[in-house]
Amino acid sequence: MTMRRKITINDVATEAGVSIATVSRVLNKDKNVKDETKVRVMEVIDRLGYHANAMARSLRKKKSYTMGIIVGNVLSPFYSTIAKAVEDTALKYSYNVILCNGGDDPEKESAYLKVLQEKQVEGIILTSSGKNESIIKRVLERNIFMVLLDRRIKGIQCDSVTINNVRSAYEAVSFLIDQGFKRIGIICGPQYIQTGKERLDGYINALSDRGIGVDSDLIKIGTFRKESGRELVGELLDLNNGPDAIFVCNCDMTTGALLELKERGVRIPDDVSLMGFDDADWASIVEPPLTTVLQPVYVMGATAAELLMQRIRGENISDSPINITLDTSLVVRKSVRLKSSYKTIPDLGLVK
């Protein structure tokens, strides 16, 4: 049996009529190579079936061409969209992505941070459990770039991409108050996590500014998981003086809340109005369609990956951390009972 000779970079250069250095620049997506040269070289690469030796390239350049991402729950629509955005962006730069499911568990997160260092990733995008500050600082001290996504951590100096959680929750609850609701329940995440604390702060600020007293019975602190949403909405429904509207502060807990409401035969919005956070694909097709706070989830992931690539490629000259805060919007659908002065646009779910 005759073994086929391995195609080398020299073969590609000879066939394309260019130097080995030019082929290398094309493979590394060098912007200074002419378009027609890129096309010719890539056609030869495809025709000859040339495969670059990634390990050799990494050793030669002391680069792994790999980044890591640690998310809270890979099964969540929020985090799966984030992961897709990061992967899409990384591929533009010929980088690979190692996806780690931290599960909002500090021990798992710590273990994955160690694994990613061992894999010699050049950067990490982290949706933090809210702990592991000392470990994260050690990662940064090893000159591994990091972008905190969705959640900042007090005392950690690195780039971040988040939304304005306080304002988002404030506007959502203010909208409910404007519709005449006075007993608004909230199901939010752990208070040691930035998103959990800030969304509760926005809720409290909105009530206080409208002269509505804060009732601790209407505040439920969960785990950002579906099971937590189901359990806590049950606790709100079991109150002697229950809520007339419920604001659930993430997608997974909203799913759990909807399951419990359905099982109990609670009519939305006739018996209680419901507002979620994160506009998942299913939000517009459940019955009734769900009013939500819309986060630009894909943009968040893509922005974090672009920011990380800028650091890796040395294109970001700022010595100080760059903190990017993105805006949210309110998508109004039929799960909230509206005053007659409001209308919704069926196709968009927006307030008219």
Secondary structure, DSSP 8 states (H G I E B T S, - for coil): --------HHHHHHHHTS-HHHHHHHHTT-TTS-HHHHHHHHHHHHHHT----HHHHHHHHT---EEEEEES-TTSHHHHHHHHHHHHHHHHTT-EEEEEE-TT-HHHHHHHHHHHHHTT-SEEEE---S--HHHHHHHHHTT-EEEEES---TT--SEEEEE-HHHHHHHHHHHHHHTT--SEEEEE--TTSHHHHHHHHHHHHHHHHTT----GGGEEE--SSHHHHHHHHHHHHTSTT--SEEEE-SHHHHHHHHHHHHHTT--TTTT-EEEEES--GGGGTSSS--EEEE--HHHHHHHHHHHHHHHHTT----SS--EEEE--EEE--TTS---TT--EETTTTEE-
